[in-house]
């Protein structure tokens, strides 16, 4: 049984996989030794674990994970992975981006992929049909854009994301909401259109905190995969346990 831990910019997600099937998952604010001990008590069959972190965390957790499992991996850029990393500077590639790319190849092997992870930042990553990570782009996420307009201007208010919005704003609040939300949608639709022309048969996968919102409003065909990064981390763990 595999324990998967993904520590992101704003929260921590853990999941338990058994024979590649997701059996439990939870999102928490922080990971600590106490919560981790409780997790092992709830799932005593866990014998492998992987942890990916984009920020600091309680280092007692790594000691506990090492003691409680026969195989523990703290993901790094030197960890063997089941796809080729063709990024120009692989040591700077976000581990969450790499894991999401690998998760895509688990679900859609031998298919070119565009992976959109929409959270604090919006990342787009491209994987070839030969399971090669080719690269990607990073831009501010929806909430980051709203916050930036409020913090870096003198008078613009902080506006909340909503499902209802126009093409053209009718007041300052709706102009900000429409500008941010339509701007992101136009941006992503353009990526899908151009990359689909370059990579025939391209599948677009959406994940991250704002992925459900984007799926509801995008016109292009997309696949919503909430647990994509966790799936990829599980694949990395299994790849290293062979």
C-alpha positions in Angstrom: 0.0 0.0 0.0 1.4 3.4 -1.0 1.2 6.7 0.9 1.5 9.8 -1.3 2.1 13.2 0.1 2.0 16.4 -2.0 2.9 19.6 -0.1 1.9 22.5 -2.3 2.0 26.3 -2.0 -1.2 26.7 0.1 -2.1 23.2 1.4 -1.0 19.6 1.8 -2.7 16.6 0.1 -2.2 13.0 1.1 -3.5 9.9 -0.6 -3.4 6.1 -0.1 -3.2 3.9 -3.2 -3.6 0.1 -3.2 -2.8 -1.7 -6.4 -3.0 1.6 -8.3 -6.5 2.3 -6.9 -7.0 5.5 -4.9 -8.6 4.3 -1.6 -8.4 7.5 0.5 -7.3 11.1 0.2 -7.5 14.3 2.2 -6.5 18.0 2.0 -5.0 19.5 5.2 -3.3 22.8 6.1 0.0 21.3 7.3 1.6 18.0 7.7 3.2 17.1 11.0 4.5 14.0 12.8 1.3 13.6 14.9 -1.1 13.6 11.9 1.3 11.3 10.0 1.3 8.8 13.0 -2.4 8.8 13.0 -2.4 8.1 9.3 -0.2 5.1 9.7 -2.5 3.9 12.5 -5.5 4.1 10.2 -3.7 2.4 7.3 -1.2 -0.1 8.9 -0.6 -1.8 5.5 1.3 1.2 4.1 4.8 0.0 3.3 5.9 2.6 0.7 5.7 6.4 0.7 6.7 9.3 -1.4 6.7 13.0 -0.5 6.9 16.0 -2.8 7.2 19.5 -1.4 7.4 22.9 -3.0 7.9 24.6 0.5 9.3 23.8 3.9 7.6 21.2 6.2 8.1 19.5 9.6 11.3 17.4 9.1 10.3 15.0 11.8 7.9 13.6 9.1 10.8 12.3 7.0 12.3 10.4 9.9 8.9 8.8 10.6 8.3 7.9 7.0 11.8 6.3 6.8 11.1 4.3 10.0 7.6 3.2 9.1 8.1 2.1 5.4 10.4 -0.3 3.5 10.8 2.4 0.8 10.5 6.1 1.3 11.3 8.7 -1.4 11.6 12.4 -0.9 11.1 13.5 -4.5 14.0 15.4 -6.1 15.3 16.2 -9.5 17.6 13.2 -9.3 14.8 10.7 -8.6 14.4 8.2 -11.4 11.1 8.8 -13.3 9.1 6.9 -15.9 9.3 9.6 -18.5 12.2 11.5 -20.2 12.7 15.0 -18.9 13.7 17.2 -21.9 13.4 20.5 -20.0 16.3 22.8 -20.6 17.1 23.1 -16.9 15.6 20.0 -15.3 16.9 20.9 -11.9 14.6 23.9 -11.8 11.4 22.2 -13.0 8.7 22.2 -10.3 8.3 18.7 -9.0 4.6 19.1 -8.9 4.6 19.9 -12.6 6.7 16.8 -13.4 4.4 14.6 -11.3 1.3 15.9 -13.0 2.9 15.2 -16.4 3.7 11.6 -15.3 0.1 11.3 -14.0 -1.1 12.2 -17.5 0.9 9.5 -19.1 -0.6 6.9 -16.7 -4.1 7.9 -17.7 -3.4 8.4 -21.4 -0.3 6.5 -22.5 1.2 7.2 -25.9 -0.9 10.3 -26.4 0.4 13.9 -26.7 -0.8 15.8 -23.6 -1.4 19.4 -22.6 -1.6 19.6 -18.8 -3.1 22.7 -17.2 -2.7 23.0 -13.5 -4.7 26.0 -12.2 -3.9 27.1 -8.7 -1.9 29.9 -7.2 -0.1 29.9 -10.5 -1.3 28.5 -13.8 1.1 26.1 -15.4 0.8 24.5 -18.8 3.0 21.5 -19.6 3.4 19.5 -22.8 4.2 15.8 -23.0 4.9 14.0 -26.3 3.3 10.8 -27.5 6.7 9.2 -26.8 6.4 10.1 -23.0 8.8 13.0 -23.2 8.3 16.0 -21.0 8.9 18.9 -23.5 8.4 22.0 -21.4 5.8 24.5 -20.4 4.8 28.0 -19.2 3.9 29.6 -16.0 1.5 32.6 -15.4 -0.4 34.0 -12.4 -3.5 32.1 -11.2 -7.0 33.6 -11.0 -6.7 34.6 -7.3 -3.2 35.9 -7.8 -4.4 38.2 -10.6 -7.2 39.5 -8.5 -4.9 40.1 -5.6 -2.3 41.8 -7.8 -4.7 44.3 -9.2 -5.8 45.2 -5.6 -2.3 45.4 -4.1 -0.4 47.1 -6.9 -3.0 49.9 -7.7 -4.3 52.7 -5.6 -8.0 52.3 -6.0 -9.0 49.0 -7.6 -10.9 46.7 -5.1 -10.2 43.1 -4.4 -12.8 41.2 -6.4 -13.9 37.6 -5.9 -14.2 34.9 -8.6 -17.7 34.1 -9.7 -19.3 31.8 -12.2 -21.5 34.6 -13.6 -19.6 37.1 -15.6 -20.0 39.1 -18.9 -17.9 39.5 -21.9 -17.7 43.3 -21.3 -17.8 44.7 -17.7 -20.4 47.3 -16.8 -18.7 48.7 -13.7 -15.3 48.5 -12.0 -16.0 45.3 -10.2 -17.4 43.5 -13.2 -14.6 44.9 -15.4 -12.0 43.4 -13.1 -13.8 40.0 -12.8 -14.4 39.8 -16.6 -10.9 41.0 -17.4 -9.3 38.4 -15.2 -11.6 35.4 -15.8 -12.1 36.0 -19.6 -8.4 36.7 -19.9 -7.4 33.4 -18.4 -10.0 31.6 -20.6 -8.8 33.3 -23.7 -5.2 32.5 -22.8 -5.8 28.8 -22.3 -8.0 28.4 -25.3 -5.3 29.9 -27.4 -2.7 27.4 -26.0 -5.1 24.5 -26.8 -5.8 25.7 -30.3 -2.1 26.3 -31.3 -0.7 23.2 -29.5 -3.5 21.0 -31.0 -2.3 22.1 -34.5 1.2 21.2 -33.6 0.5 17.9 -31.8 -2.4 16.0 -33.6 -4.5 14.0 -31.1 -3.5 16.3 -28.2 -5.5 15.6 -25.0 -6.0 18.5 -22.6 -6.1 17.7 -18.9 -7.1 20.1 -16.2 -6.2 19.9 -12.6 -5.6 22.2 -9.6 -7.9 24.2 -7.4 -9.5 26.3 -10.2 -9.8 23.4 -12.7 -13.5 22.7 -12.1 -14.3 26.4 -12.7 -12.3 26.5 -15.9 -13.8 23.2 -17.1 -17.3 24.7 -16.8 -16.4 27.7 -18.9 -13.9 26.5 -21.5 -15.2 25.7 -25.0 -12.4 23.3 -25.9 -12.6 19.6 -25.1 -10.9 19.0 -21.8 -10.6 16.2 -19.2 -10.9 17.2 -15.5 -8.5 15.1 -13.4 -8.5 16.4 -9.8 -5.9 13.8 -8.5 -3.5 14.1 -11.4 -0.4 15.0 -9.4 -1.1 12.3 -6.8 -1.5 9.7 -9.6 1.8 10.8 -11.0 3.6 10.6 -7.6 2.2 7.1 -7.1 3.6 6.1 -10.5 7.0 7.5 -9.6 6.9 5.5 -6.3 6.0 2.3 -8.1 8.7 2.9 -10.7 11.3 3.0 -8.0 10.0 0.0 -6.2 10.6 -2.5 -9.0 
